[in-house]
Each structure stands twice: as structure tokens, then as C-alpha cells.
Amino acid sequence: MKRTHVSSSAIRSIGYDAELHLLEIEYVSGDVYLYYYVPEDEYEQLTKAESKGIYVNQRIKPKYPYNKAAA
């Protein structure tokens, strides 16, 4: 999945597969996490969020299953 670099102190890049409703986030630590069943409008709100780290912690992590991607 192609990820786009974002301006964030916590997140390096984000990608989204609209067909699978799969959100991929690469954190500045280098860890990559996959978030499942994320609606496209939620992804769009994330891309517009002033603080992407806060948005993920408050709106994505509590609502959608996720796991760390294999290295």
C-alpha cells in the first residue's frame, strides 16, 4: 500500500485501501500498524486533522481493531 508522508510529531506516513477499508499508519518509531474496517470518511478526517496523533488515539484506536504489521 502506498503511504503519504504527513506532518506530525507521532506519525510519519499514512495509507488507505478504500476497497478493504484498511488504514496503514507508520509511526516515527518505524513501527507500522494496520487498522481494519475504517470507513473512508474517517480516513479523510484523519488526513485533515490538526493533530493526527491525537485523532488516532481518540477516534481510531478505540473504535477499530488493529495490529502491528509484520516486519
TANOR-V396028 format. One record per backbone hydrogen bond with DSSP energy under -1.0 kcal/mol. NH is the residue of the N-H (numbers start at 1). CO is the residue of the C=O. If there is no record, write none. Layout:
nh=NH co=CO
nh=NH co=CO
This chain:
nh=4 co=14
nh=6 co=12
nh=12 co=26
nh=13 co=26
nh=14 co=4
nh=15 co=24
nh=17 co=22
nh=21 co=17
nh=22 co=17
nh=23 co=35
nh=24 co=15
nh=25 co=33
nh=26 co=13
nh=27 co=31
nh=28 co=10
nh=30 co=27
nh=33 co=25
nh=34 co=67
nh=35 co=23
nh=36 co=65
nh=38 co=21
nh=43 co=39
nh=44 co=40
nh=45 co=41
nh=46 co=42
nh=47 co=43
nh=48 co=44
nh=55 co=51
nh=56 co=52
nh=57 co=53
nh=58 co=54
nh=59 co=55
nh=60 co=56
nh=61 co=56
nh=64 co=60
nh=67 co=34
nh=69 co=32
